[in-house]
């Protein structure tokens, strides 16, 4: 979806992954 990528894109995707993971673990 994010084809621009780059450091910003990767950092943003990484941050989203971390937030989702923490949220899932919090409700697990």
N, C-alpha and C positions, 0 to 999 in steps of 0.2 A: 504493500500500500504506500509506504514512504520510500519512493525511489531515489529521492535526493540524497538520503543517507548522510554520509559524512560523520564527523565527530558529534555534531549536535544531534543528528537524527539517531545515532546509535545510543548516545547518552540518554535521550528522551525515551527511547524504547526500553532501554535498560532500567530506567527509573520506574517506568510503568510496570515492567515485569516484577520489580522488587515490591512495589506497592500492592500489586495484585496478590503476589505470593504471601506477603505479610497479612493481608486481609483474609485470605483463605485460611491461613494457619491460625489466625485469631479466632475465626468462627468454626474451625475444625473441632 
